[in-house]
Amino acid sequence: MSPNAFSRVFSTTANTVFKRFLLTLIRTTLIYIIALLFVQLPTFWQYVITLGKDDHKHEKQKRIRSKLIDDNDPS
């Protein structure tokens, strides 16, 4: 095998491995960007919008027990 042929085979193999790694890296990065935009960003934005506001929805309501016997019922 001549040195030229060896370098040609080695460079194409290195190119293929690099392209494969690069494609995996790009795909993973895109997945993380999509996850950030659609999952984390709305939660963070909701936190920023409601920051400093008195929101009564998140407060726990006090539970009142019902009476088993009605005082007004004569039976």
CHARMM internal coordinates of N, CA and C (Angstrom, degrees):
IC EDIT
DIST 1 N 1 CA 1.4454
DIST 1 CA 1 C 1.5270
ANGL 1 N 1 CA 1 C 108.53
DIST 1 C 2 N 1.2788
ANGL 1 CA 1 C 2 N 115.75
DIHE 1 N 1 CA 1 C 2 N 128.85
DIST 2 N 2 CA 1.4616
ANGL 1 C 2 N 2 CA 119.49
DIHE 1 CA 1 C 2 N 2 CA -178.41
DIST 2 CA 2 C 1.5349
ANGL 2 N 2 CA 2 C 109.90
DIHE 1 C 2 N 2 CA 2 C -79.01
DIST 2 C 3 N 1.3253
ANGL 2 CA 2 C 3 N 117.07
DIHE 2 N 2 CA 2 C 3 N 156.81
DIST 3 N 3 CA 1.4741
ANGL 2 C 3 N 3 CA 120.10
DIHE 2 CA 2 C 3 N 3 CA 179.83
DIST 3 CA 3 C 1.5215
ANGL 3 N 3 CA 3 C 112.55
DIHE 2 C 3 N 3 CA 3 C -59.83
DIST 3 C 4 N 1.3147
ANGL 3 CA 3 C 4 N 116.02
DIHE 3 N 3 CA 3 C 4 N -32.17
DIST 4 N 4 CA 1.4640
ANGL 3 C 4 N 4 CA 119.66
DIHE 3 CA 3 C 4 N 4 CA 178.13
DIST 4 CA 4 C 1.5238
ANGL 4 N 4 CA 4 C 111.61
DIHE 3 C 4 N 4 CA 4 C -64.46
DIST 4 C 5 N 1.3136
ANGL 4 CA 4 C 5 N 115.89
DIHE 4 N 4 CA 4 C 5 N -45.21
DIST 5 N 5 CA 1.4616
ANGL 4 C 5 N 5 CA 120.69
DIHE 4 CA 4 C 5 N 5 CA -179.04
DIST 5 CA 5 C 1.5324
ANGL 5 N 5 CA 5 C 110.33
DIHE 4 C 5 N 5 CA 5 C -65.32
DIST 5 C 6 N 1.3333
ANGL 5 CA 5 C 6 N 116.22
DIHE 5 N 5 CA 5 C 6 N -39.86
DIST 6 N 6 CA 1.4674
ANGL 5 C 6 N 6 CA 120.20
DIHE 5 CA 5 C 6 N 6 CA 179.52
DIST 6 CA 6 C 1.5305
ANGL 6 N 6 CA 6 C 111.04
DIHE 5 C 6 N 6 CA 6 C -61.87
DIST 6 C 7 N 1.3332
ANGL 6 CA 6 C 7 N 116.15
DIHE 6 N 6 CA 6 C 7 N -45.42
DIST 7 N 7 CA 1.4684
ANGL 6 C 7 N 7 CA 119.33
DIHE 6 CA 6 C 7 N 7 CA -179.14
DIST 7 CA 7 C 1.5238
ANGL 7 N 7 CA 7 C 110.60
DIHE 6 C 7 N 7 CA 7 C -66.69
DIST 7 C 8 N 1.3337
ANGL 7 CA 7 C 8 N 116.94
DIHE 7 N 7 CA 7 C 8 N -34.34
DIST 8 N 8 CA 1.4566
ANGL 7 C 8 N 8 CA 120.25
DIHE 7 CA 7 C 8 N 8 CA 179.08
DIST 8 CA 8 C 1.5314
ANGL 8 N 8 CA 8 C 110.54
DIHE 7 C 8 N 8 CA 8 C -66.39
DIST 8 C 9 N 1.3449
ANGL 8 CA 8 C 9 N 116.62
DIHE 8 N 8 CA 8 C 9 N -45.05
DIST 9 N 9 CA 1.4658
ANGL 8 C 9 N 9 CA 120.94
DIHE 8 CA 8 C 9 N 9 CA 179.53
DIST 9 CA 9 C 1.5292
ANGL 9 N 9 CA 9 C 110.07
DIHE 8 C 9 N 9 CA 9 C -65.19
DIST 9 C 10 N 1.3298
ANGL 9 CA 9 C 10 N 115.85
DIHE 9 N 9 CA 9 C 10 N -43.33
DIST 10 N 10 CA 1.4630
ANGL 9 C 10 N 10 CA 119.80
DIHE 9 CA 9 C 10 N 10 CA -179.03
DIST 10 CA 10 C 1.5281
ANGL 10 N 10 CA 10 C 111.34
DIHE 9 C 10 N 10 CA 10 C -64.67
DIST 10 C 11 N 1.3254
ANGL 10 CA 10 C 11 N 117.08
DIHE 10 N 10 CA 10 C 11 N -41.37
DIST 11 N 11 CA 1.4668
ANGL 10 C 11 N 11 CA 119.82
DIHE 10 CA 10 C 11 N 11 CA -178.01
DIST 11 CA 11 C 1.5261
ANGL 11 N 11 CA 11 C 111.05
DIHE 10 C 11 N 11 CA 11 C -68.49
DIST 11 C 12 N 1.3412
ANGL 11 CA 11 C 12 N 118.21
DIHE 11 N 11 CA 11 C 12 N -38.08
DIST 12 N 12 CA 1.4673
ANGL 11 C 12 N 12 CA 119.29
DIHE 11 CA 11 C 12 N 12 CA 178.51
DIST 12 CA 12 C 1.5215
ANGL 12 N 12 CA 12 C 110.47
DIHE 11 C 12 N 12 CA 12 C -68.62
DIST 12 C 13 N 1.3396
ANGL 12 CA 12 C 13 N 117.18
DIHE 12 N 12 CA 12 C 13 N -36.81
DIST 13 N 13 CA 1.4660
ANGL 12 C 13 N 13 CA 119.77
DIHE 12 CA 12 C 13 N 13 CA 177.50
DIST 13 CA 13 C 1.5204
ANGL 13 N 13 CA 13 C 110.06
DIHE 12 C 13 N 13 CA 13 C -66.15
DIST 13 C 14 N 1.3187
ANGL 13 CA 13 C 14 N 116.54
DIHE 13 N 13 CA 13 C 14 N -43.61
DIST 14 N 14 CA 1.4636
ANGL 13 C 14 N 14 CA 120.62
DIHE 13 CA 13 C 14 N 14 CA 178.98
DIST 14 CA 14 C 1.5239
ANGL 14 N 14 CA 14 C 110.48
DIHE 13 C 14 N 14 CA 14 C -64.03
DIST 14 C 15 N 1.3245
ANGL 14 CA 14 C 15 N 116.87
DIHE 14 N 14 CA 14 C 15 N -39.75
DIST 15 N 15 CA 1.4633
ANGL 14 C 15 N 15 CA 120.79
DIHE 14 CA 14 C 15 N 15 CA 177.69
DIST 15 CA 15 C 1.5212
ANGL 15 N 15 CA 15 C 111.21
DIHE 14 C 15 N 15 CA 15 C -62.31
DIST 15 C 16 N 1.3359
ANGL 15 CA 15 C 16 N 116.39
DIHE 15 N 15 CA 15 C 16 N -43.49
DIST 16 N 16 CA 1.4607
ANGL 15 C 16 N 16 CA 120.76
DIHE 15 CA 15 C 16 N 16 CA -179.41
DIST 16 CA 16 C 1.5262
ANGL 16 N 16 CA 16 C 110.79
DIHE 15 C 16 N 16 CA 16 C -63.86
DIST 16 C 17 N 1.3276
ANGL 16 CA 16 C 17 N 116.38
DIHE 16 N 16 CA 16 C 17 N -44.96
DIST 17 N 17 CA 1.4644
ANGL 16 C 17 N 17 CA 120.27
DIHE 16 CA 16 C 17 N 17 CA 179.20
DIST 17 CA 17 C 1.5223
ANGL 17 N 17 CA 17 C 110.13
DIHE 16 C 17 N 17 CA 17 C -64.09
DIST 17 C 18 N 1.3194
ANGL 17 CA 17 C 18 N 116.87
DIHE 17 N 17 CA 17 C 18 N -42.82
DIST 18 N 18 CA 1.4617
ANGL 17 C 18 N 18 CA 120.67
DIHE 17 CA 17 C 18 N 18 CA 179.67
DIST 18 CA 18 C 1.5247
ANGL 18 N 18 CA 18 C 111.32
DIHE 17 C 18 N 18 CA 18 C -63.99
DIST 18 C 19 N 1.3343
ANGL 18 CA 18 C 19 N 116.94
DIHE 18 N 18 CA 18 C 19 N -42.73
DIST 19 N 19 CA 1.4635
ANGL 18 C 19 N 19 CA 120.51
DIHE 18 CA 18 C 19 N 19 CA 179.08
DIST 19 CA 19 C 1.5236
ANGL 19 N 19 CA 19 C 110.62
DIHE 18 C 19 N 19 CA 19 C -63.67
DIST 19 C 20 N 1.3258
ANGL 19 CA 19 C 20 N 116.20
DIHE 19 N 19 CA 19 C 20 N -41.41
DIST 20 N 20 CA 1.4577
ANGL 19 C 20 N 20 CA 120.25
DIHE 19 CA 19 C 20 N 20 CA 179.59
DIST 20 CA 20 C 1.5366
ANGL 20 N 20 CA 20 C 110.26
DIHE 19 C 20 N 20 CA 20 C -63.15
DIST 20 C 21 N 1.3277
ANGL 20 CA 20 C 21 N 115.89
DIHE 20 N 20 CA 20 C 21 N -44.51
DIST 21 N 21 CA 1.4654
ANGL 20 C 21 N 21 CA 120.56
DIHE 20 CA 20 C 21 N 21 CA 178.34
DIST 21 CA 21 C 1.5233
ANGL 21 N 21 CA 21 C 110.77
DIHE 20 C 21 N 21 CA 21 C -63.87
DIST 21 C 22 N 1.3288
ANGL 21 CA 21 C 22 N 116.11
DIHE 21 N 21 CA 21 C 22 N -42.55
DIST 22 N 22 CA 1.4573
ANGL 21 C 22 N 22 CA 120.76
DIHE 21 CA 21 C 22 N 22 CA -179.07
DIST 22 CA 22 C 1.5274
ANGL 22 N 22 CA 22 C 111.16
DIHE 21 C 22 N 22 CA 22 C -64.09
DIST 22 C 23 N 1.3278
ANGL 22 CA 22 C 23 N 117.57
DIHE 22 N 22 CA 22 C 23 N -41.89
DIST 23 N 23 CA 1.4625
ANGL 22 C 23 N 23 CA 120.67
DIHE 22 CA 22 C 23 N 23 CA 178.68
DIST 23 CA 23 C 1.5270
ANGL 23 N 23 CA 23 C 111.01
DIHE 22 C 23 N 23 CA 23 C -64.12
DIST 23 C 24 N 1.3260
ANGL 23 CA 23 C 24 N 116.52
DIHE 23 N 23 CA 23 C 24 N -41.50
DIST 24 N 24 CA 1.4656
ANGL 23 C 24 N 24 CA 120.08
DIHE 23 CA 23 C 24 N 24 CA 177.68
DIST 24 CA 24 C 1.5180
ANGL 24 N 24 CA 24 C 110.64
DIHE 23 C 24 N 24 CA 24 C -63.81
DIST 24 C 25 N 1.3140
ANGL 24 CA 24 C 25 N 116.46
DIHE 24 N 24 CA 24 C 25 N -41.39
DIST 25 N 25 CA 1.4600
ANGL 24 C 25 N 25 CA 120.98
DIHE 24 CA 24 C 25 N 25 CA 179.40
DIST 25 CA 25 C 1.5270
ANGL 25 N 25 CA 25 C 111.33
DIHE 24 C 25 N 25 CA 25 C -64.02
DIST 25 C 26 N 1.3189
ANGL 25 CA 25 C 26 N 117.11
DIHE 25 N 25 CA 25 C 26 N -43.69
DIST 26 N 26 CA 1.4679
ANGL 25 C 26 N 26 CA 121.30
DIHE 25 CA 25 C 26 N 26 CA 179.49
DIST 26 CA 26 C 1.5295
ANGL 26 N 26 CA 26 C 110.34
DIHE 25 C 26 N 26 CA 26 C -64.52
DIST 26 C 27 N 1.3327
ANGL 26 CA 26 C 27 N 116.57
DIHE 26 N 26 CA 26 C 27 N -44.45
DIST 27 N 27 CA 1.4653
ANGL 26 C 27 N 27 CA 120.61
DIHE 26 CA 26 C 27 N 27 CA -179.17
DIST 27 CA 27 C 1.5340
ANGL 27 N 27 CA 27 C 111.14
DIHE 26 C 27 N 27 CA 27 C -62.58
DIST 27 C 28 N 1.3258
ANGL 27 CA 27 C 28 N 116.26
DIHE 27 N 27 CA 27 C 28 N -44.47
DIST 28 N 28 CA 1.4645
ANGL 27 C 28 N 28 CA 120.21
DIHE 27 CA 27 C 28 N 28 CA 179.07
DIST 28 CA 28 C 1.5238
ANGL 28 N 28 CA 28 C 111.12
DIHE 27 C 28 N 28 CA 28 C -63.92
DIST 28 C 29 N 1.3193
ANGL 28 CA 28 C 29 N 116.25
DIHE 28 N 28 CA 28 C 29 N -41.26
DIST 29 N 29 CA 1.4654
ANGL 28 C 29 N 29 CA 120.11
DIHE 28 CA 28 C 29 N 29 CA 178.74
DIST 29 CA 29 C 1.5271
ANGL 29 N 29 CA 29 C 111.06
DIHE 28 C 29 N 29 CA 29 C -62.93
DIST 29 C 30 N 1.3217
ANGL 29 CA 29 C 30 N 117.48
DIHE 29 N 29 CA 29 C 30 N -42.49
DIST 30 N 30 CA 1.4634
ANGL 29 C 30 N 30 CA 120.61
DIHE 29 CA 29 C 30 N 30 CA 178.62
DIST 30 CA 30 C 1.5228
ANGL 30 N 30 CA 30 C 111.67
DIHE 29 C 30 N 30 CA 30 C -63.64
DIST 30 C 31 N 1.3339
ANGL 30 CA 30 C 31 N 116.75
DIHE 30 N 30 CA 30 C 31 N -40.44
DIST 31 N 31 CA 1.4687
ANGL 30 C 31 N 31 CA 120.26
DIHE 30 CA 30 C 31 N 31 CA 178.77
DIST 31 CA 31 C 1.5193
ANGL 31 N 31 CA 31 C 110.15
DIHE 30 C 31 N 31 CA 31 C -62.06
DIST 31 C 32 N 1.3317
ANGL 31 CA 31 C 32 N 116.64
DIHE 31 N 31 CA 31 C 32 N -43.25
DIST 32 N 32 CA 1.4631
ANGL 31 C 32 N 32 CA 119.60
DIHE 31 CA 31 C 32 N 32 CA 179.53
DIST 32 CA 32 C 1.5235
ANGL 32 N 32 CA 32 C 112.13
DIHE 31 C 32 N 32 CA 32 C -67.56
DIST 32 C 33 N 1.3240
ANGL 32 CA 32 C 33 N 117.55
DIHE 32 N 32 CA 32 C 33 N -35.78
DIST 33 N 33 CA 1.4692
ANGL 32 C 33 N 33 CA 120.36
DIHE 32 CA 32 C 33 N 33 CA 178.07
DIST 33 CA 33 C 1.5275
ANGL 33 N 33 CA 33 C 110.08
DIHE 32 C 33 N 33 CA 33 C -66.14
DIST 33 C 34 N 1.3393
ANGL 33 CA 33 C 34 N 116.76
DIHE 33 N 33 CA 33 C 34 N -43.18
DIST 34 N 34 CA 1.4651
ANGL 33 C 34 N 34 CA 120.54
DIHE 33 CA 33 C 34 N 34 CA 178.44
DIST 34 CA 34 C 1.5255
ANGL 34 N 34 CA 34 C 110.30
DIHE 33 C 34 N 34 CA 34 C -63.33
DIST 34 C 35 N 1.3304
ANGL 34 CA 34 C 35 N 116.40
DIHE 34 N 34 CA 34 C 35 N -43.00
DIST 35 N 35 CA 1.4661
ANGL 34 C 35 N 35 CA 119.70
DIHE 34 CA 34 C 35 N 35 CA 178.39
DIST 35 CA 35 C 1.5200
ANGL 35 N 35 CA 35 C 110.84
DIHE 34 C 35 N 35 CA 35 C -62.34
DIST 35 C 36 N 1.3080
ANGL 35 CA 35 C 36 N 117.32
DIHE 35 N 35 CA 35 C 36 N -40.02
DIST 36 N 36 CA 1.4664
ANGL 35 C 36 N 36 CA 120.92
DIHE 35 CA 35 C 36 N 36 CA 179.14
DIST 36 CA 36 C 1.5238
ANGL 36 N 36 CA 36 C 110.72
DIHE 35 C 36 N 36 CA 36 C -64.63
DIST 36 C 37 N 1.3267
ANGL 36 CA 36 C 37 N 116.82
DIHE 36 N 36 CA 36 C 37 N -44.49
DIST 37 N 37 CA 1.4590
ANGL 36 C 37 N 37 CA 120.17
DIHE 36 CA 36 C 37 N 37 CA -176.54
DIST 37 CA 37 C 1.5194
ANGL 37 N 37 CA 37 C 112.82
DIHE 36 C 37 N 37 CA 37 C -68.04
DIST 37 C 38 N 1.3375
ANGL 37 CA 37 C 38 N 116.92
DIHE 37 N 37 CA 37 C 38 N -42.51
DIST 38 N 38 CA 1.4586
ANGL 37 C 38 N 38 CA 119.49
DIHE 37 CA 37 C 38 N 38 CA -172.70
DIST 38 CA 38 C 1.5221
ANGL 38 N 38 CA 38 C 114.54
DIHE 37 C 38 N 38 CA 38 C -94.60
DIST 38 C 39 N 1.3243
ANGL 38 CA 38 C 39 N 118.54
DIHE 38 N 38 CA 38 C 39 N -13.70
DIST 39 N 39 CA 1.4631
ANGL 38 C 39 N 39 CA 120.00
DIHE 38 CA 38 C 39 N 39 CA -178.37
DIST 39 CA 39 C 1.5178
ANGL 39 N 39 CA 39 C 111.35
DIHE 38 C 39 N 39 CA 39 C -113.93
DIST 39 C 40 N 1.3070
ANGL 39 CA 39 C 40 N 117.33
DIHE 39 N 39 CA 39 C 40 N -56.06
DIST 40 N 40 CA 1.4609
ANGL 39 C 40 N 40 CA 120.47
DIHE 39 CA 39 C 40 N 40 CA -172.80
DIST 40 CA 40 C 1.5217
ANGL 40 N 40 CA 40 C 112.92
DIHE 39 C 40 N 40 CA 40 C -80.72
DIST 40 C 41 N 1.3183
ANGL 40 CA 40 C 41 N 117.44
DIHE 40 N 40 CA 40 C 41 N -40.37
DIST 41 N 41 CA 1.4616
ANGL 40 C 41 N 41 CA 120.41
DIHE 40 CA 40 C 41 N 41 CA -175.04
DIST 41 CA 41 C 1.5296
ANGL 41 N 41 CA 41 C 113.34
DIHE 40 C 41 N 41 CA 41 C -63.13
DIST 41 C 42 N 1.3486
ANGL 41 CA 41 C 42 N 120.21
DIHE 41 N 41 CA 41 C 42 N -45.15
DIST 42 N 42 CA 1.4735
ANGL 41 C 42 N 42 CA 118.54
DIHE 41 CA 41 C 42 N 42 CA 177.47
DIST 42 CA 42 C 1.5245
ANGL 42 N 42 CA 42 C 112.94
DIHE 41 C 42 N 42 CA 42 C -61.39
DIST 42 C 43 N 1.3289
ANGL 42 CA 42 C 43 N 117.12
DIHE 42 N 42 CA 42 C 43 N -37.68
DIST 43 N 43 CA 1.4609
ANGL 42 C 43 N 43 CA 120.52
DIHE 42 CA 42 C 43 N 43 CA 178.51
DIST 43 CA 43 C 1.5208
ANGL 43 N 43 CA 43 C 110.12
DIHE 42 C 43 N 43 CA 43 C -64.70
DIST 43 C 44 N 1.3091
ANGL 43 CA 43 C 44 N 116.33
DIHE 43 N 43 CA 43 C 44 N -46.11
DIST 44 N 44 CA 1.4659
ANGL 43 C 44 N 44 CA 120.78
DIHE 43 CA 43 C 44 N 44 CA 178.74
DIST 44 CA 44 C 1.5237
ANGL 44 N 44 CA 44 C 110.86
DIHE 43 C 44 N 44 CA 44 C -63.72
DIST 44 C 45 N 1.3284
ANGL 44 CA 44 C 45 N 117.21
DIHE 44 N 44 CA 44 C 45 N -42.03
DIST 45 N 45 CA 1.4598
ANGL 44 C 45 N 45 CA 121.42
DIHE 44 CA 44 C 45 N 45 CA -178.96
DIST 45 CA 45 C 1.5297
ANGL 45 N 45 CA 45 C 110.44
DIHE 44 C 45 N 45 CA 45 C -65.10
DIST 45 C 46 N 1.3392
ANGL 45 CA 45 C 46 N 117.12
DIHE 45 N 45 CA 45 C 46 N -39.89
DIST 46 N 46 CA 1.4628
ANGL 45 C 46 N 46 CA 121.21
DIHE 45 CA 45 C 46 N 46 CA 177.04
DIST 46 CA 46 C 1.5257
ANGL 46 N 46 CA 46 C 110.48
DIHE 45 C 46 N 46 CA 46 C -62.26
DIST 46 C 47 N 1.3260
ANGL 46 CA 46 C 47 N 116.16
DIHE 46 N 46 CA 46 C 47 N -39.61
DIST 47 N 47 CA 1.4695
ANGL 46 C 47 N 47 CA 120.95
DIHE 46 CA 46 C 47 N 47 CA 177.48
DIST 47 CA 47 C 1.5289
ANGL 47 N 47 CA 47 C 110.56
DIHE 46 C 47 N 47 CA 47 C -63.91
DIST 47 C 48 N 1.3287
ANGL 47 CA 47 C 48 N 116.94
DIHE 47 N 47 CA 47 C 48 N -42.08
DIST 48 N 48 CA 1.4683
ANGL 47 C 48 N 48 CA 120.78
DIHE 47 CA 47 C 48 N 48 CA -179.41
DIST 48 CA 48 C 1.5276
ANGL 48 N 48 CA 48 C 110.54
DIHE 47 C 48 N 48 CA 48 C -66.82
DIST 48 C 49 N 1.3305
ANGL 48 CA 48 C 49 N 116.87
DIHE 48 N 48 CA 48 C 49 N -40.83
DIST 49 N 49 CA 1.4655
ANGL 48 C 49 N 49 CA 120.56
DIHE 48 CA 48 C 49 N 49 CA -178.35
DIST 49 CA 49 C 1.5275
ANGL 49 N 49 CA 49 C 110.78
DIHE 48 C 49 N 49 CA 49 C -66.19
DIST 49 C 50 N 1.3300
ANGL 49 CA 49 C 50 N 117.64
DIHE 49 N 49 CA 49 C 50 N -43.24
DIST 50 N 50 CA 1.4670
ANGL 49 C 50 N 50 CA 120.58
DIHE 49 CA 49 C 50 N 50 CA -175.73
DIST 50 CA 50 C 1.5189
ANGL 50 N 50 CA 50 C 112.83
DIHE 49 C 50 N 50 CA 50 C -87.62
DIST 50 C 51 N 1.3048
ANGL 50 CA 50 C 51 N 118.23
DIHE 50 N 50 CA 50 C 51 N 2.87
DIST 51 N 51 CA 1.4600
ANGL 50 C 51 N 51 CA 121.41
DIHE 50 CA 50 C 51 N 51 CA -179.10
DIST 51 CA 51 C 1.5272
ANGL 51 N 51 CA 51 C 110.32
DIHE 50 C 51 N 51 CA 51 C -65.41
DIST 51 C 52 N 1.3089
ANGL 51 CA 51 C 52 N 116.72
DIHE 51 N 51 CA 51 C 52 N 125.54
DIST 52 N 52 CA 1.4476
ANGL 51 C 52 N 52 CA 121.03
DIHE 51 CA 51 C 52 N 52 CA 177.89
DIST 52 CA 52 C 1.5095
ANGL 52 N 52 CA 52 C 114.68
DIHE 51 C 52 N 52 CA 52 C 85.84
DIST 52 C 53 N 1.3240
ANGL 52 CA 52 C 53 N 118.74
DIHE 52 N 52 CA 52 C 53 N -2.72
DIST 53 N 53 CA 1.4596
ANGL 52 C 53 N 53 CA 121.26
DIHE 52 CA 52 C 53 N 53 CA 178.34
DIST 53 CA 53 C 1.5235
ANGL 53 N 53 CA 53 C 109.07
DIHE 52 C 53 N 53 CA 53 C -96.39
DIST 53 C 54 N 1.3158
ANGL 53 CA 53 C 54 N 115.67
DIHE 53 N 53 CA 53 C 54 N 148.02
DIST 54 N 54 CA 1.4594
ANGL 53 C 54 N 54 CA 120.70
DIHE 53 CA 53 C 54 N 54 CA 177.71
DIST 54 CA 54 C 1.5225
ANGL 54 N 54 CA 54 C 107.65
DIHE 53 C 54 N 54 CA 54 C -87.90
DIST 54 C 55 N 1.2946
ANGL 54 CA 54 C 55 N 116.53
DIHE 54 N 54 CA 54 C 55 N 102.84
DIST 55 N 55 CA 1.4580
ANGL 54 C 55 N 55 CA 121.24
DIHE 54 CA 54 C 55 N 55 CA -176.30
DIST 55 CA 55 C 1.5252
ANGL 55 N 55 CA 55 C 108.82
DIHE 54 C 55 N 55 CA 55 C -103.13
DIST 55 C 56 N 1.3307
ANGL 55 CA 55 C 56 N 115.91
DIHE 55 N 55 CA 55 C 56 N 114.38
DIST 56 N 56 CA 1.4651
ANGL 55 C 56 N 56 CA 119.84
DIHE 55 CA 55 C 56 N 56 CA -177.13
DIST 56 CA 56 C 1.5218
ANGL 56 N 56 CA 56 C 112.66
DIHE 55 C 56 N 56 CA 56 C -81.30
DIST 56 C 57 N 1.2961
ANGL 56 CA 56 C 57 N 118.13
DIHE 56 N 56 CA 56 C 57 N -12.26
DIST 57 N 57 CA 1.4623
ANGL 56 C 57 N 57 CA 120.40
DIHE 56 CA 56 C 57 N 57 CA -178.63
DIST 57 CA 57 C 1.5213
ANGL 57 N 57 CA 57 C 112.17
DIHE 56 C 57 N 57 CA 57 C -66.30
DIST 57 C 58 N 1.3240
ANGL 57 CA 57 C 58 N 116.33
DIHE 57 N 57 CA 57 C 58 N -33.48
DIST 58 N 58 CA 1.4532
ANGL 57 C 58 N 58 CA 119.85
DIHE 57 CA 57 C 58 N 58 CA -174.29
DIST 58 CA 58 C 1.5258
ANGL 58 N 58 CA 58 C 113.03
DIHE 57 C 58 N 58 CA 58 C -87.07
DIST 58 C 59 N 1.3411
ANGL 58 CA 58 C 59 N 117.00
DIHE 58 N 58 CA 58 C 59 N -8.79
DIST 59 N 59 CA 1.4544
ANGL 58 C 59 N 59 CA 119.34
DIHE 58 CA 58 C 59 N 59 CA 177.87
DIST 59 CA 59 C 1.5220
ANGL 59 N 59 CA 59 C 109.37
DIHE 58 C 59 N 59 CA 59 C -77.93
DIST 59 C 60 N 1.3184
ANGL 59 CA 59 C 60 N 116.00
DIHE 59 N 59 CA 59 C 60 N 143.64
DIST 60 N 60 CA 1.4596
ANGL 59 C 60 N 60 CA 119.86
DIHE 59 CA 59 C 60 N 60 CA 178.23
DIST 60 CA 60 C 1.5273
ANGL 60 N 60 CA 60 C 108.96
DIHE 59 C 60 N 60 CA 60 C -77.60
DIST 60 C 61 N 1.3090
ANGL 60 CA 60 C 61 N 114.83
DIHE 60 N 60 CA 60 C 61 N 136.12
DIST 61 N 61 CA 1.4536
ANGL 60 C 61 N 61 CA 118.97
DIHE 60 CA 60 C 61 N 61 CA 177.83
DIST 61 CA 61 C 1.5218
ANGL 61 N 61 CA 61 C 109.06
DIHE 60 C 61 N 61 CA 61 C -83.74
DIST 61 C 62 N 1.3181
ANGL 61 CA 61 C 62 N 115.17
DIHE 61 N 61 CA 61 C 62 N 147.28
DIST 62 N 62 CA 1.4550
ANGL 61 C 62 N 62 CA 120.43
DIHE 61 CA 61 C 62 N 62 CA 178.86
DIST 62 CA 62 C 1.5241
ANGL 62 N 62 CA 62 C 108.45
DIHE 61 C 62 N 62 CA 62 C -76.59
DIST 62 C 63 N 1.3196
ANGL 62 CA 62 C 63 N 116.31
DIHE 62 N 62 CA 62 C 63 N 130.77
DIST 63 N 63 CA 1.4592
ANGL 62 C 63 N 63 CA 120.04
DIHE 62 CA 62 C 63 N 63 CA -179.56
DIST 63 CA 63 C 1.5210
ANGL 63 N 63 CA 63 C 109.62
DIHE 62 C 63 N 63 CA 63 C -87.17
DIST 63 C 64 N 1.3107
ANGL 63 CA 63 C 64 N 115.30
DIHE 63 N 63 CA 63 C 64 N 135.15
DIST 64 N 64 CA 1.4603
ANGL 63 C 64 N 64 CA 121.42
DIHE 63 CA 63 C 64 N 64 CA 178.56
DIST 64 CA 64 C 1.5229
ANGL 64 N 64 CA 64 C 107.51
DIHE 63 C 64 N 64 CA 64 C -112.17
DIST 64 C 65 N 1.3277
ANGL 64 CA 64 C 65 N 115.62
DIHE 64 N 64 CA 64 C 65 N 124.73
DIST 65 N 65 CA 1.4652
ANGL 64 C 65 N 65 CA 119.36
DIHE 64 CA 64 C 65 N 65 CA 179.26
DIST 65 CA 65 C 1.5289
ANGL 65 N 65 CA 65 C 109.37
DIHE 64 C 65 N 65 CA 65 C -73.21
DIST 65 C 66 N 1.2909
ANGL 65 CA 65 C 66 N 114.95
DIHE 65 N 65 CA 65 C 66 N 141.37
DIST 66 N 66 CA 1.4603
ANGL 65 C 66 N 66 CA 118.89
DIHE 65 CA 65 C 66 N 66 CA 176.93
DIST 66 CA 66 C 1.5253
ANGL 66 N 66 CA 66 C 109.21
DIHE 65 C 66 N 66 CA 66 C -85.36
DIST 66 C 67 N 1.3237
ANGL 66 CA 66 C 67 N 115.42
DIHE 66 N 66 CA 66 C 67 N 151.08
DIST 67 N 67 CA 1.4564
ANGL 66 C 67 N 67 CA 119.78
DIHE 66 CA 66 C 67 N 67 CA 177.90
DIST 67 CA 67 C 1.5191
ANGL 67 N 67 CA 67 C 108.89
DIHE 66 C 67 N 67 CA 67 C -81.56
DIST 67 C 68 N 1.3217
ANGL 67 CA 67 C 68 N 115.03
DIHE 67 N 67 CA 67 C 68 N 139.58
DIST 68 N 68 CA 1.4572
ANGL 67 C 68 N 68 CA 118.84
DIHE 67 CA 67 C 68 N 68 CA 177.99
DIST 68 CA 68 C 1.5277
ANGL 68 N 68 CA 68 C 110.99
DIHE 67 C 68 N 68 CA 68 C -78.44
DIST 68 C 69 N 1.3140
ANGL 68 CA 68 C 69 N 117.34
DIHE 68 N 68 CA 68 C 69 N -29.58
DIST 69 N 69 CA 1.4604
ANGL 68 C 69 N 69 CA 121.33
DIHE 68 CA 68 C 69 N 69 CA -178.31
DIST 69 CA 69 C 1.5221
ANGL 69 N 69 CA 69 C 107.89
DIHE 68 C 69 N 69 CA 69 C -117.01
DIST 69 C 70 N 1.3204
ANGL 69 CA 69 C 70 N 114.69
DIHE 69 N 69 CA 69 C 70 N 128.84
DIST 70 N 70 CA 1.4567
ANGL 69 C 70 N 70 CA 120.12
DIHE 69 CA 69 C 70 N 70 CA 178.04
DIST 70 CA 70 C 1.5252
ANGL 70 N 70 CA 70 C 108.66
DIHE 69 C 70 N 70 CA 70 C -86.91
DIST 70 C 71 N 1.3218
ANGL 70 CA 70 C 71 N 117.33
DIHE 70 N 70 CA 70 C 71 N 125.46
DIST 71 N 71 CA 1.4660
ANGL 70 C 71 N 71 CA 121.55
DIHE 70 CA 70 C 71 N 71 CA -179.06
DIST 71 CA 71 C 1.5276
ANGL 71 N 71 CA 71 C 112.20
DIHE 70 C 71 N 71 CA 71 C -65.93
DIST 71 C 72 N 1.3005
ANGL 71 CA 71 C 72 N 117.57
DIHE 71 N 71 CA 71 C 72 N -28.92
DIST 72 N 72 CA 1.4679
ANGL 71 C 72 N 72 CA 120.95
DIHE 71 CA 71 C 72 N 72 CA -176.93
DIST 72 CA 72 C 1.5213
ANGL 72 N 72 CA 72 C 112.76
DIHE 71 C 72 N 72 CA 72 C -83.68
DIST 72 C 73 N 1.3095
ANGL 72 CA 72 C 73 N 118.09
DIHE 72 N 72 CA 72 C 73 N -10.76
DIST 73 N 73 CA 1.4678
ANGL 72 C 73 N 73 CA 121.38
DIHE 72 CA 72 C 73 N 73 CA -177.53
DIST 73 CA 73 C 1.5362
ANGL 73 N 73 CA 73 C 109.15
DIHE 72 C 73 N 73 CA 73 C -86.36
DIST 73 C 74 N 1.3401
ANGL 73 CA 73 C 74 N 117.99
DIHE 73 N 73 CA 73 C 74 N 116.46
DIST 74 N 74 CA 1.4703
ANGL 73 C 74 N 74 CA 119.51
DIHE 73 CA 73 C 74 N 74 CA -176.84
DIST 74 CA 74 C 1.5324
ANGL 74 N 74 CA 74 C 114.08
DIHE 73 C 74 N 74 CA 74 C -73.92
DIST 74 C 75 N 1.3159
ANGL 74 CA 74 C 75 N 119.54
DIHE 74 N 74 CA 74 C 75 N -17.12
DIST 75 N 75 CA 1.4652
ANGL 74 C 75 N 75 CA 119.90
DIHE 74 CA 74 C 75 N 75 CA -174.46
DIST 75 CA 75 C 1.4977
ANGL 75 N 75 CA 75 C 114.78
DIHE 74 C 75 N 75 CA 75 C -76.47
END
COOR INIT
IC SEED 1 N 1 CA 1 C
IC BUILD
